[in-house]
Amino acid sequence: MRYEGNIFRPFSEANSYLLQVTVGCSHNRCTFCGMYKDKKYRVRTLDDIKTDISMAKAHYGDVEKVFLCDGDAIAVDNGMLLEIINLLYRSFPSLRHVGSYVGPQSTLSKSMSELGALRAAGLTKAYLGVESGSDSVLKSVKKGVNAAEMLQAGQNLVAAGINLSSMVLLGLAGKDGSTEHAMATAEITNKMRPQYLAALTVTPVPGTELYRQIENGSFTLLDPFETLEEMKTLFENITIDNLKFVGIHASNYLPVNGTLQRDRSAMIQTVNRVLETRDRGALRSENIRGL
C-alpha cells in the first residue's frame, strides 16, 4: 500500500485496511500532538485514492473494516467522501465498518443532512478528539473550538447515527486545573452521550509546544497517581448508562476497561487499590508507556 509519512490509527482499528484520504490534519495546531507536524495538510486526489483501493483489493481480496487516514478525513468535500465510501463498499463485499478521525471544526462544517448521508453510505464510526470539557483547557491547548462547540460536534455525530468514540486526555490541564478538567470532561460526556469514551494520558512529545512548556516550567505534569485521580473523578461523575470506557491505551499508567454504570463500582475499586497503596509496581513503567 502507498502511504505518505507516518500513519496513525486508533488501537481498535488494528485489523482495518488503512486508506490515506488526506495527508496530515486540517487543524494541526494542538499543543500536545506531534502526529502530523511534519506534514502539510492536503486532500489526496480521487484518482490516487481509487488506485489505492484497487491495489488493496488486489492484495487483500476482501476486508471487513476500513479506517480513513490521516487526521481528519471528514474535512473532505462530502461528495468526494461519499464517492470514496461507496467505492469501498462496492470493492469489498464483506465490508461492515468504515471509521475515521474527525475534527470538531470539520464536523461542524457539515450539515446534518451531510452527516446523515455519510452514515447512510456506511461511515459507521467517528473518533472525536474531545480532550476536555473545559473551555480554559481547550483554549490553552489550541483545540480551535470551545466546549459548547465541541459538544455540538459530538451531538451532531450521535444524532446522525454515527457510532461516536470520544477521546479525552488525562492530565491535560496540568496540576493547577486538574479537578476542573476532570469534572468538565465528565459533564461534556454526559451531555454528548458517546458510545465509547477512550481515555489516554498526556505523554510529552518532543517538538510539540506542550513539550516546550514542560521544559520551561510553565506546565507541570501530573504524577501517575494524580492521573488516576482524574480517571476516578470521571467514573464518579459520569451518569449515563451503557458507555463503554476504554482505558487500556499504552499511555495510561493503569489499564481499566468497563461499561458504565454496570461496572462502575469495580472500576473505582481497581483505581482505589492503587491510590491507597501508592505502589508504583502496580503501574506501567515509563519506558513501556507511549503514544
N, C-alpha and C positions, 0 to 999 in steps of 0.2 A: 504494500500500500504506500501511497505517496503522502508525506507529511512535511510541513514547514515548521521547523523549530521544535521545541519540546511540547508534548501533548499531555494534557491533564484531563482527568475524568473523576467522577465520584467513585468511591470504592465499590458501591453497589452496581456499577456498570462494568465490572471486571470482565464479564463474559460477553460484552457488547462489541459489535463492529463499530469502530470509531471512524466517523466520516467528518473530515475537516471542511466545514462550510465557510467559516470565517477564519482569518488569521488574526490572532490576538483578541483583545477585548475592546468593545466600543467605548467604555469608560476609562479603565486602566489608570485611575488616579488614587485608588485606595492606598492608604499609607502602609498597611500591613502586608499587602500582596505583592509578591515578586514573580508571579507566574508568567506574566506576559510583558515584562518590562523591556525585553529585548526584541519586541515585535511592534511594528506599526500596523494599526488596525486596518483591515480591508476585507471586503467580501470577495471570495473566490468566484471565478466566472462559472456560470452554469454549465458551460461545456466541460470545464475541468472537473466539476463535481459529477457530472454524468459519466465521464470517463472513469473516475474513481469507483463509482457504483458498478460499472461494468467489470472493472478489474476485480472488485470484491466478489461479484457474482461468479466470475471465473475461478477465483481462488477458493472461496468458501462453499459455493454451490447454493447454500441456503443458510439463513440466520434467523434467530428469533428476536434478537434485540439489537437496536442501533442507538448510538449516542452521537449527537451532533456537536462537534467541537468548532471553535475554541471556546472562548469565554462567554459568548452572548449571542448564540445563533438566532434568537428571537428578534434581534435587531434587523435582520434581513427583511427586505420587502416581502410583504405577505404573499403576493402572487408567486414570487420565486420560491419562497419557502414551501408553499403548497405543492408546487411542481416537484420539488425535491422529495417531499414526504410521499406523494402519490407514486413517484417512480420507485421509491424504496419498497413500497408495498406490492407494486407490480413485479419487481425484480425478485423479491424473496417471499415465496408463498407462505412460509411459516412465521413471518414477522408478526409479532404481537405487541411490540413495545418500541417507541421512539422517545428518547429523552433528550434534554438539553439544559445547560445552564441558562438562566435568564436574569438579565439585569433589571432593576426596578424601573429605571428610566425608559428602557426599551419596552418593557411590559406596559407601562402607562401610555406609551405612544400608540399602542394597538387599541382599536375599538373593541367592544365586547363582541361584536359580530365577527371581527377578525380573529379574536381568540377562540371563539366558538368554531370557526371554520378550521382552524388548526387542530382543535380537538377532534372534530368530525373527520378530518383527514387521517388522524392517527397519531398526533402528538400526545402521548399518554402521560408523560411525567416532566415536571419542571423543577429545577433545583435553584431556589432563590436565595442569594446571599443576604439574609436579613441582618445578620451580625449582631444587632442590638435593637431594643425598642426605645432607646434613649435618644432624644434629639441632640443632646450635647455630645454623646459618643459618636453618633452618625456624622455630625459636623466635624468633629476632631479627626476622624479617620478619612474624611473627604469622600464619603459614600455617594454624594451627589443628590440625595433626597433626605427629607426629614422623616420622622416616624409616621406621620399621617400619610405621607405619600408612599412609604414602604408598605404600610398596612393596606392601602388601596390596591397596590400592585398585587399583593398576595391574595386579597379578597377577590380581585378580578379573575385570577387564575383558578381559584376554587370555584367561583361562580360559573366559569366556563367549563367545568367538569374535568379540568386537568389535575392529575394527581400531584399535589404540591409537597415538596420536601423543603422545609425552611432550615437554613443553615445559620447557626449562631456561634459566636466566638467567646468562650470563657476567657476572662482576663483582659478583655479589650479596653476596659476603662482604667486599667491600672489599679493601684491601691486606693486612690482617693475616691474614685467613683464606682467602686465595686458593687456595693449594695444597690445603689440606684440603677446600675446597669442590669443586674440580675432581676430586680423587681420589674423594671420596664420591659425586659425581654419576656418575662412570664406574661405580662399584661398584653403585649402585642400578639403573643402566641394564642392566648385565649380568644382574642378578637379575630385573628386571621383564620384560625381553625385549619391548619395544615394537616395532611395525613401523617407526615413524618416530621420530627424535629431532630436534626442532626447537630450535635454539639461537638465542636472542635476547641482546642486550647491554643491561645496565641503562642506562636513559636517565632522568634525573631529571625527574619530572613535578611542576610547581608545584601546591601544595596538598596533596601527599602527605606522610606522616610521614618517608619517606626523604629527600625534598627538604629538609625542615627539618633533618634530621640532617646533611646535607651543608652546609647554610648555617651551622650552629652548630659545625661541625668535628668532630662525633662520628662521622662516617662519611667515609672518604676513597675517592673513586672511583679505580678503576684507570685507568691511561693506556691508549691504544689498543693498544699492543704487549703490555701485561700481559693484556688480554682475549684476545689471540691466543695467549699462552702457555697460558691456560686451555683454549682450544679445542684446542690441540696436545696438552695433557695428556689430554683426552677421547679423541682419536684414538689415543694411545699406550696407553691403559689399557682401552678398551672391547674386549672379546674375543669378543662374539657375532657371528655371521655374518648377512648379509642385512639389516642395519639400515640404513635409508635416512637419512642425515644431511642435514638441511635447514638450511643456514646462510645463506640469501640474504635473510633479513628485513632491512628497511630500517634497523633499529637497529644492525646489525653493521657493523664497520669494514671487514671483508674478506669478501665473499660466497664461501662454499665449500659445494659440494654433493658428494655421492658416496655410495657404498654400502660399508659396512664388512663384511667385511675386504677386499673386492675392490679398492677404490680407496684403501686406507689410505696407501700409500706416496706416491701422487700428492697426496693431501690434505695430508699432512705437509710435503711439498716446497713446496706452494703457500704454506703458512704460514711455513715456514723462509726462503723467499726474502725475505719482507717483514721478518721478525725480524732477518735478517742485515744488511740494508741500513738498517733503521730509516727507510725512505723514506716520509714521510707522504703523498707524492704518490700512493703506491700504495693509499692508504686512502680510504674515503668521507669527505668533509669533514663537519664538524659540522652545517653548515647544510642538508645533504641527508639527514642521519640523522633518524630519528624513529620514533615508535610509531604 
